[in-house]
Amino acid sequence: MNDDGAWDEERTSQQARLQRLRLEHRDLDDVIDRLLEHAPFDQLQLQRLKKRKLLLKDEISRLEDQLTPDIIA
């Protein structure tokens, strides 16, 4: 496989990972919303879910930066 093929494969893999992370982030939104609707709720569980959501957001941003080419103005 040439370098372009390996690069394309890596990019495809990163895009698939990005999609999975976005889906998990949306799912966590739904879980958090449902948890908040049913008081009383487990505050520790809510904190853990929100922390995971923030970590996912950071990972999504990092991957998006890797996949978006730098544009020189």
Phi, psi and omega per residue, in radians:
M1 nan 2.365 3.130
N2 -1.401 3.034 -3.110
D3 -1.081 -0.649 3.131
D4 -1.111 -0.707 3.117
G5 -1.113 -0.746 3.113
A6 -1.147 -0.692 3.129
W7 -1.147 -0.752 3.114
D8 -1.088 -0.714 3.136
E9 -1.132 -0.751 3.113
E10 -1.106 -0.750 3.138
R11 -1.111 -0.746 3.111
T12 -1.096 -0.715 3.107
S13 -1.101 -0.749 3.122
Q14 -1.149 -0.683 3.121
Q15 -1.142 -0.682 3.097
A16 -1.137 -0.735 3.094
R17 -1.092 -0.719 3.125
L18 -1.060 -0.755 3.118
Q19 -1.098 -0.735 3.113
R20 -1.110 -0.718 3.132
L21 -1.149 -0.718 3.107
R22 -1.095 -0.717 3.124
L23 -1.124 -0.784 3.114
E24 -1.091 -0.671 3.118
H25 -1.092 -0.791 3.098
R26 -1.114 -0.722 3.115
D27 -1.074 -0.708 3.110
L28 -1.125 -0.649 3.050
D29 -0.967 -0.838 -3.125
D30 -1.104 -0.774 -3.132
V31 -1.093 -0.772 3.139
I32 -1.102 -0.779 3.120
D33 -1.047 -0.778 3.140
R34 -1.146 -0.662 3.123
L35 -1.099 -0.747 -3.110
L36 -1.205 -0.437 -3.131
E37 -1.272 -0.400 -3.032
H38 -1.983 1.400 3.120
A39 -1.351 2.622 -0.135
P40 -1.339 2.652 -3.135
F41 -2.186 2.845 -3.106
D42 -1.345 1.889 -3.093
Q43 -1.093 -0.659 3.131
L44 -1.135 -0.760 3.096
Q45 -1.059 -0.757 3.122
L46 -1.059 -0.771 3.125
Q47 -1.085 -0.722 3.134
R48 -1.134 -0.733 3.116
L49 -1.104 -0.756 3.135
K50 -1.156 -0.667 3.108
K51 -1.125 -0.769 3.102
R52 -1.062 -0.714 3.134
K53 -1.090 -0.728 3.105
L54 -1.142 -0.706 3.103
L55 -1.103 -0.693 3.085
L56 -1.108 -0.730 3.132
K57 -1.059 -0.735 3.110
D58 -1.103 -0.764 3.141
E59 -1.151 -0.688 3.088
I60 -1.070 -0.803 3.135
S61 -1.078 -0.726 3.137
R62 -1.107 -0.792 3.127
L63 -1.148 -0.711 3.107
E64 -1.060 -0.705 3.095
D65 -1.104 -0.664 3.127
Q66 -1.193 -0.626 -3.060
L67 -1.486 -0.307 -3.136
T68 -1.630 2.109 -3.141
P69 -1.168 2.526 3.065
D70 -1.189 2.338 3.106
I71 -1.933 2.112 3.139
I72 -1.535 2.122 -3.090
A73 -1.373 nan nan
